[in-house]
Amino acid sequence: MISWLESLPTIDSGVVIVGGFVALALLIGYLVSKFTSREIRTAHNDRAGFILAVIGVVYAVLLAFVAIGVWERFEQAEDRSYDEASAIATVYRDAESFSHGLRLRTMLRAYVRSIITVEWPRMAHGQRAPVSNSLIEAADREVRNLPVTSMRLSNIQSQMLSAMETAFADREARLTIDSNGINRMMWMVLIVGAIVTVAFTYLFGFDQTLMQQLMIGGLSFLIGLVLFLIVALDYPFRGSIAVGPEAFRALLSTLGG
């Protein structure tokens, strides 16, 4: 179910999640009002208020914890992309010092192009691109086999090898971040917690049913928005709200296409 929601366009996903949750909340309100009297609910307003305060705080902390965690992972994925591009740029720049540097530069440009045109579209479906992996492996072997004829070139090669290690680490982190989202148990806790929180608010007795529905509908709308945000950011490289290959497009432009 969650995977299906994440595959929808942003607007459609938002309508399904937020609208669906508000509709569910109104349905719960209808069932509560049908099987309990307003007098009974009103008589317990004071005691229900204390319990709702505890439930609301617990669920708010949980929701905020998950939302912040997802957002931080989204930012980390973007940072890893720029760090990888920066490391590749370092290797490309230092390649000028070697007689075989032109070949290495050609390999690096091919790798960056493959990320943009092949790997990124595949990442949107949770897949990897073997061609990109082969290209960076070939570039790494080229760096290790560069002819070193002086201490200066040896130092430059060491710097290039360090940059390649950084690129490999950032690449693996970029691909791994998108491999796993929020687990099913956490989603179940979030959804059940949202339903319990909203359902409990209907145990209060209101003089006007319309005002009760408007207030609780607004609460449901807000919770639905946060749940939609979590779904939209769960996988950083998938969906309409996703990290794009801007870092590598800028790098390719710098490298001369």
N, C-alpha and C positions, 0 to 999 in steps of 0.2 A: 504493500500500500504506500509506504513512504517513498520507495523507489519510483513508483508511478507518479506521485506528486512532484518529485524532484525532476522528472523528465518533462513536465508540462512547461509551457511558456510562463514567464513571470506573472503576467496579469491573470491567466487562467488559474495558476496555482494559488494566487492570492485570493481570488474569488471563491475557489473550492474550500480552502482552509478557513478563511475568515468568515465567509458566508455560511459555510457548513457548521462551524462552531456556534455562531449566533443562532442559527436555526435549531441546533441541538439544545442550546440553552433555553430557548422559548418552548421547545417541546417538553423539556424537563419541568419548566414552570407550569405548563398546562397539566401535566400529570400530578404534580404536587398539589395544585389548587383543586384538582378533581377529587383527590383521595383524602385531603385534610381540610378542615374548616379554618377560616380566617381568624376566628375567635381563639382557637387553640394555639395557632401560630403567634398571635399577638400576645397571648398570656406568657409566652416564653421568650419574648424579645430580648429582655435584659440578659438572661443567662446565655442565650444563643449568641449575643454580641461578643461576649468574652471568648467563646470557643471559635467563632469566625475570625476574630483577631489573630488567634494563634494559627489557625489554618492558613489564613491569608499571608502571614509572615513567613511561614514554612514554605509555602508554594512560591512566594515571591523570591525568596532566597534561592530556591532550586532553579527557578526559571532564569533568574539573573546569572547564576553560576554557569548554566549551560549556554546561554546567549553570549556571555563574555568569552567563554572557552571557544565557541565556534568562531567568533569574530577574531580572536587572537590567532587561531589556526589559519583563517583566511588571510590575515596580514602576514603571517609567517610564510605562507605559500608565495605571496607576492614578493616578499623580501628575498626569498631563496632564488626566485627567477632573476632578480636584478643582481644578486651576488654572483650567480653563475655567469651571467652576461659580462659582468665586470672582470671575472677571472679569465674568461675567454679573450676579452679585449687585451688583458695583460700579456697573455701568451702571443697573441697576434702582433702586438707592438714589439715585443722582444725578438720575434722571429727575424726581424730585419737585420739583426747582427750576424746571422749565419748565412753561409753561401747557399744552403738548401732551404732557406726560409720561405722562398716563394711557394714551394710545394706545400709546406706546412700551412701557409696562409690560405692557399686554395682549399685545403682540407677543412680548415676552420670555417671558411665562408660556406662550404657545402653543408657542414654540420648545422650552422645557424639557420640556413635556408630550410633544412629538413625539419628542424624544430617548428618553424613557422608554418610550413606547408603540409607536413606529414604528421608530426608528433602531436601538435596542439589539437588538431581535429580529432585524433584518436583518443587523446586524454579526455575530451568531452564525453566519451563513452566508456571511460574507465579502462582504456587499453594503452599499451605501450607501443613504441615504434622501434622495431629491431634495427631498421636502417640508421636511425639516429645513434643508437648505441654502438653500432659498427663503426660509424664515422668518428665518433669521439675516441673509441678504442684505437683506431688507426692513427688519429692525431697524437694520441699519447705515445704510441710506439715511435712515431716520427720524432717527437721531442726527445725521447730517450736515446735515439740513434743519431742525434745531431753531431756533426764532427766538432769536437772540442780541441782547439789547438793552443789555447792560452788560458791563464788563470782567469782573465776577464770573461772569456766565453764560458768557462766552467761556472763562474758565479751567476752569469745570466741564465745558463741552463738550469741551475739549481732553483733559481727564482721561477722559471717557467714550469719546472716540475711541481713546485709548491702550488702554483696557480692551477695546474691541471688537477692536482689532488683536491683543491678547493672546488673546482668545477664539477668533479665527479661526486663529491660529497653533497654539493648543492643540488645537483641533478637527481641523485637518489632520494634526497629529502623531498624535492619537488614532486617526484613520482609517488613516493610513499605517503605523503600527506593526503593525497587524493584517493588512496586505496581503501581507506576505512572511514566511515562516517560515525555518527552516533549509533551505539548498539541498540538492539531491539528492546532490551530491558529498560534502558533509559527513556526511550520513546514511550514505552508503556506507562512508566511512572509519570512522565510529563502529561500524557493524555488523560490518564485516570485522575491525576492531581487536579487538572483543569476542570474536569467534570465534577469532582467532589466539591471543589471550591465554589463553582457556580451553583451547583445544586443546593449547597448549604444556605446560600443567600435567600433561597425561596422559602426557607423555614421561618422567615420573618413575616409578620403580618402587616400589610400595607392597607391604608384606607382606600387607596385608589389602585386598582389592578394595573391600569395603564402606566402609572408612575413607576410601579414596581418593574414592569417589563422594560420600560425605557432605561431605568438605572442599571438593571442587571444586563440588559442588552448592550449597554455601553461598556460594562465590565467585560462581557464576553468578547466584544469587538476588540478591546485592547489586548486581552490574552491571546485571541486569534492572531492579531498582528505580530505579536512576539513569536508565536509558534511558526508563523509564516516566515519570519526573518530567520529563524533557526533552520528551517527547511531549505530556504534559498541559499544560505551560506554554508550548509553542511559539507558539501563537496566543493572546494575552492575553484576547481577547473571545469565544473559542469554547470549546466543550466544557463539562464539568461544573465544572472548575476554571478560572474565568474572572473577570475584573474585571466587577463589576456596576454598575448605574447608581445606587448609593447616594448618590453626591455630588449627583446631580441630583434624586433623591427628597428629600433633605434641603433642597436649594435650593427646590424647589417648595413644600415645607411652609412654608419661611420666607417665600416670596412670597405665601402665602395660597391655594395650589392653583390 
